[in-house]
Amino acid sequence: MTAVEDPRAELLRLRASIDNIDAALVFMLAERFRCTQQVGQLKATHRMPPSDPGREEQQVARLKALAAEAHLDPEFAEKWFNFVVAEVIRHHTAAAEGQ
């Protein structure tokens, strides 16, 4: 690791990058939920079940492989996905009940 001339300036620079990444993640999640909302409406309209365990299993395997490739803990990726899917299923269930 190289010596940092001004550690406080470096800290500010790194935190600014983190803030930008966090903002991008929020907007990406919002876009993802817009898409899953459309899926929920489609499923509700056609009386399809709110969850698709086969699809979820495939996605977990795919995301864990991507995480490993990106040097991210695959177990963390799976936890994140399960957290997001639980919220999506909640929305799909509410859409189905509203039909």
Secondary structure by P-SEA (a helix, b strand, c coil): ccccccaaaaaaaaaaaaaaaaaaaaaaaaaaaaaaaaaaaaaaaaccccccaaaaaaaaaaaaaaaaaacccaaaaaaaaaaaaaaaaaaaaaaaaac
